[in-house]
Amino acid sequence: MNRITKYLYVGYTAVRSNVAYFGEVAVRVLFLGVVLYIFLQLWRVTYSETGAERLGGFTLAEMLWYLAITESIVLSAPPVTLAIDADVRTGTLAVHLLRPLSYPLYRMWTALGERAVRFAVNLIVASCVALVFVGPIHVSLRGLAIFACAVPLAFVLDFAAYFTIGILAFWLENTTGLTLIYSRVAMIFGGMLLPVELFPETLQRVIGWLPFASIVYGPARMFIHPDPAFLAGLIVRQIVAVSVLALAAASIYAAAVRRIHAHGG
């Protein structure tokens, strides 16, 4: 079994594991449905009070579908930092270092496999909710292909951020606080609740330099308004952000491994 096949099998194992725990999936699905219903009512009032047919270029139906995608993305994030925290506290990480697998890549493929299941289920449920309350919007095969191209790197980028935070457990012991801060910042500046077009212009420029919109807003916008030119720019931003975070994570991880060896681990 070559190196790539090993990591693919790790991802496949994570997929099977998540499918097995359907109860947990059902709870997340229920929460997603409630959240989307609440936001639908809020946006209905907003569109009604403003008298606008479009806000930020989105109709009410498109806005709910946009929220369905962003919620599906955000709520599909697996607990990467919790897993790393546990590996560090229990010494399991030292065992991982003895295996013929890169620990960061092992964690990444595990997270991607888990996230694939979570995202698929979330997307199905969110789509059903959107269909019931606002009906369908125009979606072409070309648009779905563009959307599909925007999602994988978004998940890798999000993992890189969580892994960078998680590996700090070597010094902080518990990264729950940092994880909470990151997740909330990603929700706000990633465009989970509001499309970037509805932010003030100055803030939009700031958000454009941050990686969060490339995780949440970018893929969701590609689903509603597919645009090959925007997709190309989005992928470039995702690759740059992944590269920067990968370098940061690699430096921190190398220091962490030296810390293990220095203590005889």
Number of C-alpha atoms within 10 A of each C-alpha: 6 6 10 9 10 15 19 15 15 20 23 16 16 21 20 13 14 18 16 11 10 11 11 11 17 13 10 16 21 12 11 20 19 12 15 20 15 10 16 22 11 12 15 14 12 14 15 12 9 10 9 11 11 14 16 12 13 18 15 20 19 23 25 27 28 27 24 27 24 28 24 26 25 20 16 22 20 19 15 21 24 17 14 25 23 16 17 22 13 10 13 12 18 16 10 14 13 10 9 9 13 14 15 19 12 17 19 21 22 22 23 23 23 24 24 20 19 23 19 14 19 27 21 13 18 26 19 15 21 24 15 10 13 15 14 14 13 9 12 11 8 12 18 15 13 21 23 14 16 25 20 15 21 27 24 19 25 23 27 24 25 25 23 21 21 28 26 21 21 20 11 12 14 20 20 16 8 16 19 11 11 15 17 13 13 20 21 17 24 26 27 26 16 18 25 23 14 13 15 9 11 8 13 14 12 10 19 15 12 14 22 27 26 30 28 29 25 26 28 28 24 24 23 20 19 20 15 14 8 15 19 14 12 21 18 13 19 26 16 14 23 21 14 15 21 19 14 14 22 16 12 17 20 11 13 18 15 13 14 16 10 9 7 7 13
